Amino acid sequence: MSQSVSAIVADAVEGSHVLKIGGYSRTKGLSNGKYISSATFDVGGHRWYIRYYPDGNSSDNAGWISFFLHFQSTDASDEAEAALRFSLLDETGEPVPKYRSELSVRTFTTPNRGYGCGRFIEKKALEESTYLKDDCFRVRGEVIVSKEFRVEETKQFADVPPSNLHHHLGRLLSSKHGSDITFEVAGETFAAHRNILAARSPVFMAELFGPMKETTMTNIEINDIEARVFSAMLHFIYTDDLLPEIEKSDDMSVTMMAQHLLVVADRYDLERLKLMSEYKLCNRIDANTVLTTLALAEQHGCCGLKAACFEFLKSPKNLEAAMASDGFDHLITSCPSLIKELVAKVAACP
């Protein structure tokens, strides 16, 4: 069956502006509702600027830091439709998942109509985080401006199905056709394809095509990863997704699998798998797992996950329950430096 199609296309221009707040402690006390404006910047043929409210933009948001995007124009009839989002940046310049607002679409008009986040981050949370360094932090404002609408001409063509590349690669993995390397993992054997592994993981690229001994091997033994975890990692490498069975497990099994996948994702430099695992763990923090998860976050450089664990432990009830769990002994032996950090954060709580 064929079909004819026409499309209304909204062209858009994307841009961003990084605002560095230097001397943060000296901006506090400006008073609620007072702001400091950034320099103006251009996106989509319009001028924009960001307002920073160190003590919140309104009485309802006292104790919070607010950021608003404003439209600057001298023409009273001028307007622009734009999507905006604010993100707190870590020391590498990457957005912090926990402090990243939802992308929202607004119509900006004059005079100086602005939209943004009244409760972007609590002042206390920022001051206790690692994102405030040398009394400075950075926020990125993203702007996507709709330029114009256009209609594309009607075309006639056969139905085009959605991409099923992940299904083909998944079947290639399960069928073992053309496999040229095997892994012995905890008593189980897994067949795979060097080129696919190397294309997805810089670590596999170095191991299988670099000067390491594995380049001439057709069978590699791995003793420090569970077979089910290695199987889930291979499934992700071939399909860019997690095994469906993981989501059907109970909460504890999902948490434990996410912890294991975080470790192997960091080991094989699978950044997307690492972020997916971190996200799952952020949403499954409880008294039984929080200290184990906190140790993992520290060992594998997961700042957002670490902050989420500390936020959970601010509650005296949660802290007491966590310290009674097996995870406390694990934290003491694996990351003793975190005990001091934990005590400092808890002591700072009202």
Buried (B, 14 or more C-beta within 10 A) or exposed (E): EEEEEEEEEEEBBEBEBBBEBEEBEEBEEBEBBBBEBBEEBEBBEBBBBBBBBBBBBEEEBEEBBBBBBBBBBEEEEBBBBBBBBBBBBBEEEEBBBBBBBEEEEBEBBBEEBBBBBBBBBBBBBBBBBEBBEEEEBBBBBBBBBBEEEEEEEEEEEEEEEEEEEEEEBBEBBEEEEEBEBBBBBEEEEBBBBBBBBBEBBEBBBBBBBEEEEBEEEEEBEEEEBBBBBBBBBBBBBBBBEBBEEBEEEEEEEBBBBBBBBBBBBBBBBBEEBBBBBBBBBBEBBBBBBBBBBBBBBBBBEBBBBBBBBBBBBBBEEBBEBBBEBEBBEBBEEBBEEBEEBBEEBBEEEE
